[in-house]
């Protein structure tokens, strides 16, 4: 499989959950993938050949170091996937200012920093693809979609706005920016028991098995990253099993 042959991709939050699913799928399709995260976790148990770099996505210094290292070693960054994120399930009146700021920094400011550091290199190359992972929580305030997370919803809404802005301003440079909005996806944050996840989502996700897998998001990211979507930018792909909003 060669849909990403000869392309270099950087994926944040790439050692577990959706990020790991994207790393595995991109690697299968021939890309050189650099997986980044705050810790390596089980990455090399799953894809032992994929290089890992430590990246705190809230750190401007870390971003500069990682991007310069990737350019030095691989000469280009063709694809950026901004996936790293955290979730605190607190409603508005329960959310502390510290938690709100931490969520915005990790989920939204990270996307700003990543695009700001990598887009100039894509401009030099004359092309590039950026895939930002938002959430169904950016589109609706329902508890089922947002996990009751006020700051989470706000941060993912910011990702949507940042993506639209970048898509508009950098289309002239042949840099495409698209966004994926996952619904309930089976990741470590949701727990491990399939029956529990199914029951929790049965009334709000009509399409069996009532939750998605990391691979479902990875296939969407693969389309946006590949040349198959060469005439697509500013798009918003919802992958949510028909979730009730």
C-alpha positions as CSV (number, residue, x, y, z in Angstrom):
1,X,0.0,0.0,0.0
2,X,1.6,3.3,-1.2
3,X,-1.0,6.1,-0.8
4,X,1.6,8.0,1.3
5,X,4.8,6.8,-0.3
6,X,7.7,9.2,0.0
7,X,5.9,11.5,2.4
8,X,7.0,12.5,5.8
9,X,4.3,12.9,8.5
10,X,4.5,14.2,12.0
11,X,1.7,13.1,14.3
12,X,1.2,14.5,17.8
13,X,-0.2,12.4,20.6
14,X,1.0,9.5,18.5
15,X,1.6,6.8,21.1
16,X,-1.9,5.8,22.1
17,X,-5.6,5.9,21.0
18,X,-6.5,7.8,17.9
19,X,-2.9,9.1,17.4
20,X,-1.5,5.6,17.4
21,X,-4.1,4.4,15.0
22,X,-3.1,7.2,12.6
23,X,0.6,6.4,13.0
24,X,0.0,2.7,12.2
25,X,-2.2,3.5,9.2
26,X,0.1,6.1,7.7
27,X,3.1,3.7,8.2
28,X,1.2,0.9,6.4
29,X,0.7,3.3,3.5
30,X,4.4,4.0,3.0
31,X,4.9,7.3,4.9
32,X,7.9,8.0,7.1
33,X,6.0,8.8,10.3
34,X,7.5,10.6,13.3
35,X,5.3,9.9,16.3
36,X,5.5,12.5,19.1
37,X,4.1,12.5,22.6
38,X,5.1,13.4,26.1
39,X,6.1,9.8,26.7
40,X,6.8,6.8,24.4
41,X,4.3,4.4,26.1
42,X,3.7,1.3,24.0
43,X,4.5,2.8,20.6
44,X,7.4,0.4,19.8
45,X,5.4,-2.6,20.8
46,X,2.9,-1.7,18.1
47,X,5.2,-0.2,15.4
48,X,8.8,-0.8,16.3
49,X,10.2,0.9,13.2
50,X,8.5,4.2,13.8
51,X,10.8,6.9,15.2
52,X,9.6,8.7,18.4
53,X,10.3,12.2,19.6
54,X,9.3,13.7,22.9
55,X,7.0,16.7,22.4
56,X,5.1,18.7,24.9
57,X,2.6,20.3,22.5
58,X,2.1,23.3,24.8
59,X,5.8,24.2,24.6
60,X,7.0,26.6,21.9
61,X,10.6,25.5,22.5
62,X,9.7,21.9,22.1
63,X,7.9,22.5,18.8
64,X,10.9,24.4,17.5
65,X,13.3,21.7,18.5
66,X,11.2,18.8,17.0
67,X,10.5,20.6,13.7
68,X,14.1,21.6,13.2
69,X,15.2,18.0,14.0
70,X,12.7,16.5,11.6
71,X,13.8,18.9,8.8
72,X,17.4,18.2,9.5
73,X,17.0,14.4,9.3
74,X,14.2,14.0,6.7
75,X,14.5,17.3,4.8
76,X,10.7,17.9,4.7
77,X,7.4,17.6,6.6
78,X,4.6,16.9,4.1
79,X,1.9,16.1,6.6
80,X,1.1,17.4,10.1
81,X,-1.6,15.7,12.2
82,X,-2.5,17.7,15.3
83,X,-4.1,15.0,17.4
84,X,-2.8,15.5,21.0
85,X,-5.4,16.4,23.5
86,X,-6.8,15.9,27.0
87,X,-10.3,15.8,28.5
88,X,-11.7,17.0,31.8
89,X,-15.4,16.1,32.2
90,X,-16.4,19.1,34.2
91,X,-19.5,21.3,33.5
92,X,-19.2,25.0,33.3
93,X,-19.8,25.8,36.9
94,X,-17.5,23.1,38.1
95,X,-14.5,24.0,35.9
96,X,-11.6,25.6,37.5
97,X,-9.6,28.3,35.7
98,X,-6.5,26.2,35.9
99,X,-8.2,23.3,34.2
100,X,-9.7,25.6,31.6
101,X,-6.3,27.1,30.7
102,X,-4.7,23.6,30.7
103,X,-7.3,22.3,28.3
104,X,-7.0,25.3,26.0
105,X,-3.2,25.1,25.9
106,X,-3.1,21.3,25.3
107,X,-6.0,21.1,22.8
108,X,-6.0,24.4,21.0
109,X,-2.8,26.4,21.5
110,X,-0.9,23.3,20.5
111,X,-2.6,23.4,17.1
112,X,-1.6,27.0,16.6
113,X,2.0,26.3,17.6
114,X,2.3,23.3,15.3
115,X,0.9,25.1,12.3
116,X,2.9,28.2,12.9
117,X,6.2,26.2,13.0
118,X,5.5,23.8,10.1
119,X,3.6,25.9,7.6
120,X,6.7,27.9,6.6
121,X,8.5,24.7,5.6
122,X,5.4,23.6,3.6
123,X,5.5,26.9,1.9
124,X,9.1,26.3,0.9
125,X,8.1,22.9,-0.5
126,X,5.1,24.3,-2.4
127,X,2.6,22.0,-0.8
128,X,1.4,20.3,2.4
129,X,-1.5,18.7,4.2
130,X,-2.5,19.5,7.8
131,X,-5.1,17.4,9.5
132,X,-6.5,18.7,12.8
133,X,-8.4,16.4,15.1
134,X,-11.3,18.3,16.7
135,X,-14.3,16.6,18.3
136,X,-18.1,16.3,17.9
137,X,-18.0,18.5,21.1
138,X,-17.1,21.4,18.8
139,X,-20.4,21.1,17.0
140,X,-22.8,20.5,19.9
141,X,-23.1,21.1,23.6
142,X,-24.9,17.9,24.4
143,X,-23.4,15.8,27.2
144,X,-23.2,12.7,25.0
145,X,-20.9,14.5,22.6
146,X,-18.8,16.5,24.9
147,X,-18.7,14.3,28.0
148,X,-20.0,17.3,29.9
149,X,-16.6,19.0,29.4
150,X,-17.1,22.7,29.0
151,X,-13.4,23.5,28.5
152,X,-13.0,20.5,26.2
153,X,-15.9,21.8,24.0
154,X,-14.4,25.3,23.9
155,X,-10.9,24.0,23.0
156,X,-12.2,21.9,20.2
157,X,-14.3,24.8,18.9
158,X,-11.1,26.8,18.8
159,X,-9.4,24.0,16.7
160,X,-12.3,24.3,14.3
161,X,-11.8,28.1,14.0
162,X,-8.0,27.8,13.6
163,X,-8.4,25.2,10.9
164,X,-10.9,27.3,8.9
165,X,-8.6,30.3,9.2
166,X,-5.5,28.4,8.1
167,X,-7.3,26.7,5.2
168,X,-8.4,30.1,3.9
169,X,-5.1,31.9,4.3
170,X,-2.7,29.2,3.0
171,X,-4.7,27.6,0.1
172,X,-2.7,30.0,-2.2
173,X,0.4,28.1,-1.1
174,X,-1.1,24.7,-2.0
175,X,-1.3,23.9,1.8
176,X,-4.5,22.1,2.6
177,X,-6.0,22.2,6.1
178,X,-8.9,19.8,7.0
179,X,-10.5,18.9,10.2
180,X,-12.0,15.6,11.6
181,X,-14.7,15.6,14.3
182,X,-14.7,12.2,16.0
183,X,-17.8,11.1,18.0
184,X,-17.5,8.3,20.6
185,X,-14.3,6.4,19.8
186,X,-13.0,3.4,21.8
187,X,-9.8,4.6,23.3
188,X,-8.1,4.1,26.7
189,X,-9.9,7.2,28.0
190,X,-13.3,5.4,27.5
191,X,-12.4,2.2,29.3
192,X,-11.8,-1.3,28.0
193,X,-15.1,-3.2,28.3
194,X,-16.9,-3.3,24.9
195,X,-20.2,-4.1,26.5
196,X,-20.0,-1.1,28.8
197,X,-19.1,1.3,26.0
198,X,-22.0,-0.1,23.8
199,X,-24.5,0.3,26.6
200,X,-23.4,3.8,27.4
201,X,-23.8,5.0,23.8
202,X,-26.7,2.9,22.6
203,X,-29.3,5.7,22.9
204,X,-27.1,8.4,21.3
205,X,-25.1,6.5,18.6
206,X,-27.6,4.6,16.3
207,X,-25.0,2.9,14.2
208,X,-23.8,-0.4,15.7
209,X,-21.6,-1.2,17.6
210,X,-22.4,2.3,18.9
211,X,-18.8,3.5,19.1
212,X,-15.9,3.8,16.7
213,X,-12.4,2.5,16.7
214,X,-9.1,4.5,16.3
215,X,-8.9,3.0,12.8
216,X,-12.1,4.7,11.7
217,X,-10.5,8.1,12.4
218,X,-7.2,7.0,10.8
219,X,-8.9,6.2,7.5
220,X,-10.4,9.7,7.4
221,X,-7.0,11.2,8.2
222,X,-5.4,9.1,5.5
223,X,-7.7,10.5,2.9
224,X,-6.9,14.1,3.9
225,X,-3.2,13.4,4.0
226,X,-3.0,11.7,0.6
227,X,-3.0,13.2,-2.8
228,X,-6.5,11.8,-3.3
229,X,-7.8,14.9,-1.5
230,X,-5.6,17.3,-3.5
231,X,-8.6,19.5,-4.3
232,X,-10.0,19.5,-0.7
233,X,-9.3,22.1,1.9
234,X,-11.3,23.7,4.7
235,X,-13.4,20.5,4.9
236,X,-15.0,19.1,8.1
237,X,-15.4,15.3,8.3
238,X,-17.7,14.1,11.1
239,X,-17.1,10.4,12.0
240,X,-19.6,9.7,14.7
241,X,-21.9,6.8,13.8
242,X,-24.8,9.2,13.3
243,X,-24.7,10.5,16.8
244,X,-27.7,12.4,18.1
245,X,-26.8,16.1,18.5
